[in-house]
Amino acid sequence: MYRIVPDAASLEQVVALPVEALSAYAEVLAVLELQPWNGRPQHEDNPGAAVRYWSFGPDGRVRSYT
């Protein structure tokens, strides 16, 4: 299991999320602790790249990068 430790800039962005996105964000964090590589690659042309993202919130409009 992984441990997620957000930095100060990330925490500021979380505070700014709309209320309706917070539960979805919490779900993303729970999944990231178990399977961080299950996110989509940042660039589809490079599926093995180290940067992944997860869409969440209303209509999947918010992205979380790992």
PyMOL Python script that loads the backbone (N, CA, C, O; Angstrom):
from pymol import cmd

cmd.read_pdbstr("""\
ATOM      1  N   MET A   1       0.834  -1.167   0.000  1.00  0.00           N
ATOM      2  CA  MET A   1       0.000   0.000   0.000  1.00  0.00           C
ATOM      3  C   MET A   1       0.886   1.239   0.000  1.00  0.00           C
ATOM      4  O   MET A   1       1.923   1.272   0.662  1.00  0.00           O
ATOM      5  N   TYR A   2       0.466   2.259  -0.750  1.00  0.00           N
ATOM      6  CA  TYR A   2       1.199   3.503  -0.858  1.00  0.00           C
ATOM      7  C   TYR A   2       0.634   4.537   0.111  1.00  0.00           C
ATOM      8  O   TYR A   2      -0.516   4.447   0.541  1.00  0.00           O
ATOM      9  N   ARG A   3       1.452   5.500   0.438  1.00  0.00           N
ATOM     10  CA  ARG A   3       1.015   6.597   1.302  1.00  0.00           C
ATOM     11  C   ARG A   3       1.056   7.883   0.488  1.00  0.00           C
ATOM     12  O   ARG A   3       2.071   8.187  -0.139  1.00  0.00           O
ATOM     13  N   ILE A   4      -0.024   8.631   0.491  1.00  0.00           N
ATOM     14  CA  ILE A   4      -0.102   9.867  -0.271  1.00  0.00           C
ATOM     15  C   ILE A   4       0.158  11.030   0.674  1.00  0.00           C
ATOM     16  O   ILE A   4      -0.521  11.189   1.688  1.00  0.00           O
ATOM     17  N   VAL A   5       1.159  11.844   0.323  1.00  0.00           N
ATOM     18  CA  VAL A   5       1.510  13.001   1.141  1.00  0.00           C
ATOM     19  C   VAL A   5       1.475  14.230   0.228  1.00  0.00           C
ATOM     20  O   VAL A   5       2.457  14.524  -0.454  1.00  0.00           O
ATOM     21  N   PRO A   6       0.355  14.940   0.214  1.00  0.00           N
ATOM     22  CA  PRO A   6       0.263  16.119  -0.659  1.00  0.00           C
ATOM     23  C   PRO A   6       1.112  17.270  -0.138  1.00  0.00           C
ATOM     24  O   PRO A   6       1.279  17.442   1.069  1.00  0.00           O
ATOM     25  N   ASP A   7       1.642  18.051  -1.068  1.00  0.00           N
ATOM     26  CA  ASP A   7       2.397  19.236  -0.668  1.00  0.00           C
ATOM     27  C   ASP A   7       1.438  20.402  -0.441  1.00  0.00           C
ATOM     28  O   ASP A   7       0.235  20.280  -0.677  1.00  0.00           O
ATOM     29  N   ALA A   8       1.971  21.521   0.014  1.00  0.00           N
ATOM     30  CA  ALA A   8       1.132  22.680   0.351  1.00  0.00           C
ATOM     31  C   ALA A   8       0.345  23.184  -0.857  1.00  0.00           C
ATOM     32  O   ALA A   8      -0.824  23.546  -0.723  1.00  0.00           O
ATOM     33  N   ALA A   9       0.965  23.212  -2.026  1.00  0.00           N
ATOM     34  CA  ALA A   9       0.266  23.687  -3.227  1.00  0.00           C
ATOM     35  C   ALA A   9      -0.912  22.780  -3.567  1.00  0.00           C
ATOM     36  O   ALA A   9      -1.972  23.259  -3.969  1.00  0.00           O
ATOM     37  N   SER A  10      -0.728  21.476  -3.409  1.00  0.00           N
ATOM     38  CA  SER A  10      -1.820  20.534  -3.674  1.00  0.00           C
ATOM     39  C   SER A  10      -2.964  20.733  -2.699  1.00  0.00           C
ATOM     40  O   SER A  10      -4.131  20.696  -3.087  1.00  0.00           O
ATOM     41  N   LEU A  11      -2.633  20.943  -1.435  1.00  0.00           N
ATOM     42  CA  LEU A  11      -3.673  21.147  -0.424  1.00  0.00           C
ATOM     43  C   LEU A  11      -4.482  22.413  -0.704  1.00  0.00           C
ATOM     44  O   LEU A  11      -5.691  22.440  -0.478  1.00  0.00           O
ATOM     45  N   GLU A  12      -3.820  23.458  -1.193  1.00  0.00           N
ATOM     46  CA  GLU A  12      -4.537  24.680  -1.562  1.00  0.00           C
ATOM     47  C   GLU A  12      -5.539  24.408  -2.681  1.00  0.00           C
ATOM     48  O   GLU A  12      -6.637  24.963  -2.685  1.00  0.00           O
ATOM     49  N   GLN A  13      -5.158  23.557  -3.625  1.00  0.00           N
ATOM     50  CA  GLN A  13      -6.046  23.227  -4.732  1.00  0.00           C
ATOM     51  C   GLN A  13      -7.212  22.369  -4.257  1.00  0.00           C
ATOM     52  O   GLN A  13      -8.334  22.530  -4.738  1.00  0.00           O
ATOM     53  N   VAL A  14      -6.963  21.469  -3.328  1.00  0.00           N
ATOM     54  CA  VAL A  14      -8.038  20.637  -2.786  1.00  0.00           C
ATOM     55  C   VAL A  14      -9.063  21.511  -2.070  1.00  0.00           C
ATOM     56  O   VAL A  14     -10.267  21.303  -2.220  1.00  0.00           O
ATOM     57  N   VAL A  15      -8.598  22.477  -1.301  1.00  0.00           N
ATOM     58  CA  VAL A  15      -9.501  23.382  -0.597  1.00  0.00           C
ATOM     59  C   VAL A  15     -10.384  24.145  -1.592  1.00  0.00           C
ATOM     60  O   VAL A  15     -11.524  24.487  -1.278  1.00  0.00           O
ATOM     61  N   ALA A  16      -9.857  24.408  -2.781  1.00  0.00           N
ATOM     62  CA  ALA A  16     -10.601  25.170  -3.788  1.00  0.00           C
ATOM     63  C   ALA A  16     -11.566  24.316  -4.607  1.00  0.00           C
ATOM     64  O   ALA A  16     -12.337  24.856  -5.400  1.00  0.00           O
ATOM     65  N   LEU A  17     -11.541  22.993  -4.430  1.00  0.00           N
ATOM     66  CA  LEU A  17     -12.444  22.127  -5.191  1.00  0.00           C
ATOM     67  C   LEU A  17     -13.895  22.408  -4.807  1.00  0.00           C
ATOM     68  O   LEU A  17     -14.186  22.766  -3.665  1.00  0.00           O
ATOM     69  N   PRO A  18     -14.801  22.243  -5.769  1.00  0.00           N
ATOM     70  CA  PRO A  18     -16.217  22.373  -5.412  1.00  0.00           C
ATOM     71  C   PRO A  18     -16.617  21.251  -4.459  1.00  0.00           C
ATOM     72  O   PRO A  18     -16.082  20.145  -4.531  1.00  0.00           O
ATOM     73  N   VAL A  19     -17.543  21.538  -3.584  1.00  0.00           N
ATOM     74  CA  VAL A  19     -17.975  20.581  -2.569  1.00  0.00           C
ATOM     75  C   VAL A  19     -18.395  19.258  -3.206  1.00  0.00           C
ATOM     76  O   VAL A  19     -18.097  18.194  -2.662  1.00  0.00           O
ATOM     77  N   GLU A  20     -19.079  19.304  -4.343  1.00  0.00           N
ATOM     78  CA  GLU A  20     -19.562  18.076  -4.973  1.00  0.00           C
ATOM     79  C   GLU A  20     -18.429  17.204  -5.520  1.00  0.00           C
ATOM     80  O   GLU A  20     -18.667  16.050  -5.876  1.00  0.00           O
ATOM     81  N   ALA A  21     -17.209  17.727  -5.593  1.00  0.00           N
ATOM     82  CA  ALA A  21     -16.073  16.934  -6.077  1.00  0.00           C
ATOM     83  C   ALA A  21     -15.297  16.269  -4.945  1.00  0.00           C
ATOM     84  O   ALA A  21     -14.478  15.388  -5.207  1.00  0.00           O
ATOM     85  N   LEU A  22     -15.529  16.660  -3.704  1.00  0.00           N
ATOM     86  CA  LEU A  22     -14.706  16.175  -2.603  1.00  0.00           C
ATOM     87  C   LEU A  22     -14.835  14.680  -2.332  1.00  0.00           C
ATOM     88  O   LEU A  22     -13.829  14.023  -2.063  1.00  0.00           O
ATOM     89  N   SER A  23     -16.025  14.135  -2.394  1.00  0.00           N
ATOM     90  CA  SER A  23     -16.158  12.691  -2.146  1.00  0.00           C
ATOM     91  C   SER A  23     -15.502  11.892  -3.270  1.00  0.00           C
ATOM     92  O   SER A  23     -14.888  10.855  -3.019  1.00  0.00           O
ATOM     93  N   ALA A  24     -15.627  12.369  -4.500  1.00  0.00           N
ATOM     94  CA  ALA A  24     -14.968  11.686  -5.619  1.00  0.00           C
ATOM     95  C   ALA A  24     -13.453  11.773  -5.477  1.00  0.00           C
ATOM     96  O   ALA A  24     -12.745  10.815  -5.785  1.00  0.00           O
ATOM     97  N   TYR A  25     -12.952  12.919  -5.010  1.00  0.00           N
ATOM     98  CA  TYR A  25     -11.519  13.075  -4.775  1.00  0.00           C
ATOM     99  C   TYR A  25     -11.039  12.097  -3.705  1.00  0.00           C
ATOM    100  O   TYR A  25      -9.978  11.490  -3.849  1.00  0.00           O
ATOM    101  N   ALA A  26     -11.805  11.946  -2.648  1.00  0.00           N
ATOM    102  CA  ALA A  26     -11.449  10.998  -1.589  1.00  0.00           C
ATOM    103  C   ALA A  26     -11.399   9.569  -2.134  1.00  0.00           C
ATOM    104  O   ALA A  26     -10.534   8.786  -1.739  1.00  0.00           O
ATOM    105  N   GLU A  27     -12.306   9.230  -3.025  1.00  0.00           N
ATOM    106  CA  GLU A  27     -12.302   7.897  -3.642  1.00  0.00           C
ATOM    107  C   GLU A  27     -11.058   7.701  -4.494  1.00  0.00           C
ATOM    108  O   GLU A  27     -10.461   6.624  -4.476  1.00  0.00           O
ATOM    109  N   VAL A  28     -10.659   8.723  -5.239  1.00  0.00           N
ATOM    110  CA  VAL A  28      -9.442   8.631  -6.049  1.00  0.00           C
ATOM    111  C   VAL A  28      -8.235   8.395  -5.152  1.00  0.00           C
ATOM    112  O   VAL A  28      -7.381   7.567  -5.467  1.00  0.00           O
ATOM    113  N   LEU A  29      -8.156   9.110  -4.045  1.00  0.00           N
ATOM    114  CA  LEU A  29      -7.028   8.919  -3.118  1.00  0.00           C
ATOM    115  C   LEU A  29      -6.988   7.492  -2.586  1.00  0.00           C
ATOM    116  O   LEU A  29      -5.915   6.900  -2.466  1.00  0.00           O
ATOM    117  N   ALA A  30      -8.151   6.941  -2.270  1.00  0.00           N
ATOM    118  CA  ALA A  30      -8.204   5.565  -1.754  1.00  0.00           C
ATOM    119  C   ALA A  30      -7.684   4.574  -2.792  1.00  0.00           C
ATOM    120  O   ALA A  30      -6.958   3.641  -2.450  1.00  0.00           O
ATOM    121  N   VAL A  31      -8.046   4.770  -4.044  1.00  0.00           N
ATOM    122  CA  VAL A  31      -7.571   3.877  -5.103  1.00  0.00           C
ATOM    123  C   VAL A  31      -6.078   4.073  -5.335  1.00  0.00           C
ATOM    124  O   VAL A  31      -5.346   3.103  -5.528  1.00  0.00           O
ATOM    125  N   LEU A  32      -5.623   5.326  -5.317  1.00  0.00           N
ATOM    126  CA  LEU A  32      -4.199   5.599  -5.523  1.00  0.00           C
ATOM    127  C   LEU A  32      -3.327   4.927  -4.478  1.00  0.00           C
ATOM    128  O   LEU A  32      -2.208   4.510  -4.776  1.00  0.00           O
ATOM    129  N   GLU A  33      -3.827   4.820  -3.263  1.00  0.00           N
ATOM    130  CA  GLU A  33      -3.051   4.155  -2.213  1.00  0.00           C
ATOM    131  C   GLU A  33      -2.828   2.688  -2.534  1.00  0.00           C
ATOM    132  O   GLU A  33      -1.853   2.095  -2.072  1.00  0.00           O
ATOM    133  N   LEU A  34      -3.711   2.099  -3.312  1.00  0.00           N
ATOM    134  CA  LEU A  34      -3.594   0.679  -3.649  1.00  0.00           C
ATOM    135  C   LEU A  34      -3.004   0.434  -5.037  1.00  0.00           C
ATOM    136  O   LEU A  34      -2.158  -0.444  -5.202  1.00  0.00           O
ATOM    137  N   GLN A  35      -3.441   1.197  -6.028  1.00  0.00           N
ATOM    138  CA  GLN A  35      -3.044   0.953  -7.417  1.00  0.00           C
ATOM    139  C   GLN A  35      -2.742   2.254  -8.166  1.00  0.00           C
ATOM    140  O   GLN A  35      -3.517   2.627  -9.047  1.00  0.00           O
ATOM    141  N   PRO A  36      -1.664   2.950  -7.859  1.00  0.00           N
ATOM    142  CA  PRO A  36      -1.400   4.238  -8.507  1.00  0.00           C
ATOM    143  C   PRO A  36      -1.193   4.145 -10.013  1.00  0.00           C
ATOM    144  O   PRO A  36      -1.400   5.131 -10.720  1.00  0.00           O
ATOM    145  N   TRP A  37      -0.791   2.986 -10.519  1.00  0.00           N
ATOM    146  CA  TRP A  37      -0.516   2.868 -11.952  1.00  0.00           C
ATOM    147  C   TRP A  37      -1.754   2.552 -12.772  1.00  0.00           C
ATOM    148  O   TRP A  37      -1.656   2.380 -13.987  1.00  0.00           O
ATOM    149  N   ASN A  38      -2.916   2.472 -12.138  1.00  0.00           N
ATOM    150  CA  ASN A  38      -4.139   2.204 -12.897  1.00  0.00           C
ATOM    151  C   ASN A  38      -4.701   3.450 -13.569  1.00  0.00           C
ATOM    152  O   ASN A  38      -5.662   3.347 -14.331  1.00  0.00           O
ATOM    153  N   GLY A  39      -4.137   4.614 -13.311  1.00  0.00           N
ATOM    154  CA  GLY A  39      -4.588   5.834 -13.968  1.00  0.00           C
ATOM    155  C   GLY A  39      -4.249   5.809 -15.448  1.00  0.00           C
ATOM    156  O   GLY A  39      -3.488   4.960 -15.912  1.00  0.00           O
ATOM    157  N   ARG A  40      -4.817   6.742 -16.172  1.00  0.00           N
ATOM    158  CA  ARG A  40      -4.525   6.857 -17.609  1.00  0.00           C
ATOM    159  C   ARG A  40      -3.205   7.583 -17.794  1.00  0.00           C
ATOM    160  O   ARG A  40      -2.879   8.475 -17.011  1.00  0.00           O
ATOM    161  N   PRO A  41      -2.428   7.214 -18.830  1.00  0.00           N
ATOM    162  CA  PRO A  41      -1.174   7.933 -19.070  1.00  0.00           C
ATOM    163  C   PRO A  41      -1.459   9.379 -19.479  1.00  0.00           C
ATOM    164  O   PRO A  41      -2.454   9.654 -20.150  1.00  0.00           O
ATOM    165  N   GLN A  42      -0.586  10.297 -19.074  1.00  0.00           N
ATOM    166  CA  GLN A  42      -0.776  11.698 -19.410  1.00  0.00           C
ATOM    167  C   GLN A  42      -0.783  11.882 -20.925  1.00  0.00           C
ATOM    168  O   GLN A  42      -1.552  12.689 -21.448  1.00  0.00           O
ATOM    169  N   HIS A  43       0.058  11.148 -21.623  1.00  0.00           N
ATOM    170  CA  HIS A  43       0.126  11.199 -23.086  1.00  0.00           C
ATOM    171  C   HIS A  43      -0.179   9.809 -23.636  1.00  0.00           C
ATOM    172  O   HIS A  43       0.555   8.856 -23.371  1.00  0.00           O
ATOM    173  N   GLU A  44      -1.242   9.699 -24.388  1.00  0.00           N
ATOM    174  CA  GLU A  44      -1.657   8.400 -24.947  1.00  0.00           C
ATOM    175  C   GLU A  44      -0.578   7.781 -25.829  1.00  0.00           C
ATOM    176  O   GLU A  44      -0.517   6.558 -25.962  1.00  0.00           O
ATOM    177  N   ASP A  45       0.279   8.613 -26.438  1.00  0.00           N
ATOM    178  CA  ASP A  45       1.350   8.100 -27.297  1.00  0.00           C
ATOM    179  C   ASP A  45       2.474   7.448 -26.500  1.00  0.00           C
ATOM    180  O   ASP A  45       3.340   6.788 -27.075  1.00  0.00           O
ATOM    181  N   ASN A  46       2.468   7.628 -25.181  1.00  0.00           N
ATOM    182  CA  ASN A  46       3.502   7.060 -24.327  1.00  0.00           C
ATOM    183  C   ASN A  46       2.836   6.366 -23.133  1.00  0.00           C
ATOM    184  O   ASN A  46       2.897   6.867 -22.010  1.00  0.00           O
ATOM    185  N   PRO A  47       2.202   5.213 -23.375  1.00  0.00           N
ATOM    186  CA  PRO A  47       1.432   4.557 -22.312  1.00  0.00           C
ATOM    187  C   PRO A  47       2.268   4.059 -21.139  1.00  0.00           C
ATOM    188  O   PRO A  47       1.713   3.787 -20.074  1.00  0.00           O
ATOM    189  N   GLY A  48       3.564   3.933 -21.297  1.00  0.00           N
ATOM    190  CA  GLY A  48       4.413   3.463 -20.209  1.00  0.00           C
ATOM    191  C   GLY A  48       5.032   4.582 -19.387  1.00  0.00           C
ATOM    192  O   GLY A  48       5.850   4.320 -18.505  1.00  0.00           O
ATOM    193  N   ALA A  49       4.656   5.820 -19.661  1.00  0.00           N
ATOM    194  CA  ALA A  49       5.252   6.965 -18.967  1.00  0.00           C
ATOM    195  C   ALA A  49       4.911   6.946 -17.480  1.00  0.00           C
ATOM    196  O   ALA A  49       3.954   6.300 -17.055  1.00  0.00           O
ATOM    197  N   ALA A  50       5.704   7.660 -16.707  1.00  0.00           N
ATOM    198  CA  ALA A  50       5.545   7.652 -15.250  1.00  0.00           C
ATOM    199  C   ALA A  50       4.400   8.529 -14.758  1.00  0.00           C
ATOM    200  O   ALA A  50       3.943   8.341 -13.631  1.00  0.00           O
ATOM    201  N   VAL A  51       3.919   9.477 -15.556  1.00  0.00           N
ATOM    202  CA  VAL A  51       2.862  10.378 -15.102  1.00  0.00           C
ATOM    203  C   VAL A  51       1.499   9.831 -15.524  1.00  0.00           C
ATOM    204  O   VAL A  51       1.261   9.572 -16.704  1.00  0.00           O
ATOM    205  N   ARG A  52       0.613   9.661 -14.549  1.00  0.00           N
ATOM    206  CA  ARG A  52      -0.746   9.154 -14.776  1.00  0.00           C
ATOM    207  C   ARG A  52      -1.742  10.181 -14.278  1.00  0.00           C
ATOM    208  O   ARG A  52      -1.404  11.037 -13.460  1.00  0.00           O
ATOM    209  N   TYR A  53      -2.973  10.100 -14.771  1.00  0.00           N
ATOM    210  CA  TYR A  53      -3.999  10.980 -14.240  1.00  0.00           C
ATOM    211  C   TYR A  53      -5.287  10.225 -14.013  1.00  0.00           C
ATOM    212  O   TYR A  53      -5.539   9.185 -14.623  1.00  0.00           O
ATOM    213  N   TRP A  54      -6.081  10.760 -13.140  1.00  0.00           N
ATOM    214  CA  TRP A  54      -7.400  10.225 -12.797  1.00  0.00           C
ATOM    215  C   TRP A  54      -8.396  11.363 -12.932  1.00  0.00           C
ATOM    216  O   TRP A  54      -8.186  12.436 -12.366  1.00  0.00           O
ATOM    217  N   SER A  55      -9.464  11.150 -13.663  1.00  0.00           N
ATOM    218  CA  SER A  55     -10.531  12.139 -13.753  1.00  0.00           C
ATOM    219  C   SER A  55     -11.570  11.821 -12.690  1.00  0.00           C
ATOM    220  O   SER A  55     -11.860  10.655 -12.423  1.00  0.00           O
ATOM    221  N   PHE A  56     -12.131  12.868 -12.081  1.00  0.00           N
ATOM    222  CA  PHE A  56     -13.137  12.656 -11.049  1.00  0.00           C
ATOM    223  C   PHE A  56     -14.027  13.879 -10.963  1.00  0.00           C
ATOM    224  O   PHE A  56     -13.807  14.873 -11.656  1.00  0.00           O
ATOM    225  N   GLY A  57     -15.010  13.802 -10.127  1.00  0.00           N
ATOM    226  CA  GLY A  57     -15.927  14.913  -9.916  1.00  0.00           C
ATOM    227  C   GLY A  57     -17.034  14.935 -10.946  1.00  0.00           C
ATOM    228  O   GLY A  57     -17.154  14.008 -11.748  1.00  0.00           O
ATOM    229  N   PRO A  58     -17.848  15.983 -10.936  1.00  0.00           N
ATOM    230  CA  PRO A  58     -18.961  16.073 -11.877  1.00  0.00           C
ATOM    231  C   PRO A  58     -18.472  15.975 -13.321  1.00  0.00           C
ATOM    232  O   PRO A  58     -17.635  16.764 -13.762  1.00  0.00           O
ATOM    233  N   ASP A  59     -18.992  15.020 -14.030  1.00  0.00           N
ATOM    234  CA  ASP A  59     -18.646  14.803 -15.449  1.00  0.00           C
ATOM    235  C   ASP A  59     -17.167  14.551 -15.683  1.00  0.00           C
ATOM    236  O   ASP A  59     -16.692  14.733 -16.804  1.00  0.00           O
ATOM    237  N   GLY A  60     -16.422  14.139 -14.668  1.00  0.00           N
ATOM    238  CA  GLY A  60     -14.997  13.846 -14.838  1.00  0.00           C
ATOM    239  C   GLY A  60     -14.178  15.049 -15.247  1.00  0.00           C
ATOM    240  O   GLY A  60     -13.195  14.908 -15.975  1.00  0.00           O
ATOM    241  N   ARG A  61     -14.563  16.232 -14.795  1.00  0.00           N
ATOM    242  CA  ARG A  61     -13.906  17.464 -15.220  1.00  0.00           C
ATOM    243  C   ARG A  61     -12.624  17.779 -14.484  1.00  0.00           C
ATOM    244  O   ARG A  61     -11.837  18.603 -14.949  1.00  0.00           O
ATOM    245  N   VAL A  62     -12.392  17.143 -13.343  1.00  0.00           N
ATOM    246  CA  VAL A  62     -11.196  17.435 -12.542  1.00  0.00           C
ATOM    247  C   VAL A  62     -10.218  16.288 -12.716  1.00  0.00           C
ATOM    248  O   VAL A  62     -10.621  15.125 -12.752  1.00  0.00           O
ATOM    249  N   ARG A  63      -8.930  16.607 -12.823  1.00  0.00           N
ATOM    250  CA  ARG A  63      -7.904  15.571 -12.972  1.00  0.00           C
ATOM    251  C   ARG A  63      -6.923  15.623 -11.817  1.00  0.00           C
ATOM    252  O   ARG A  63      -6.530  16.693 -11.353  1.00  0.00           O
ATOM    253  N   SER A  64      -6.541  14.440 -11.368  1.00  0.00           N
ATOM    254  CA  SER A  64      -5.512  14.299 -10.355  1.00  0.00           C
ATOM    255  C   SER A  64      -4.335  13.579 -10.994  1.00  0.00           C
ATOM    256  O   SER A  64      -4.513  12.506 -11.570  1.00  0.00           O
ATOM    257  N   TYR A  65      -3.143  14.142 -10.904  1.00  0.00           N
ATOM    258  CA  TYR A  65      -1.963  13.544 -11.518  1.00  0.00           C
ATOM    259  C   TYR A  65      -1.111  12.832 -10.480  1.00  0.00           C
ATOM    260  O   TYR A  65      -0.974  13.283  -9.343  1.00  0.00           O
ATOM    261  N   THR A  66      -0.537  11.699 -10.904  1.00  0.00           N
ATOM    262  CA  THR A  66       0.373  10.959 -10.029  1.00  0.00           C
ATOM    263  C   THR A  66       1.701  10.778 -10.739  1.00  0.00           C
ATOM    264  O   THR A  66       2.622  10.178 -10.184  1.00  0.00           O
TER     265      THR A  66
END
""", "prot")
cmd.dss("prot")
cmd.show_as("cartoon", "prot")
cmd.util.cbc("prot")
cmd.orient("prot")
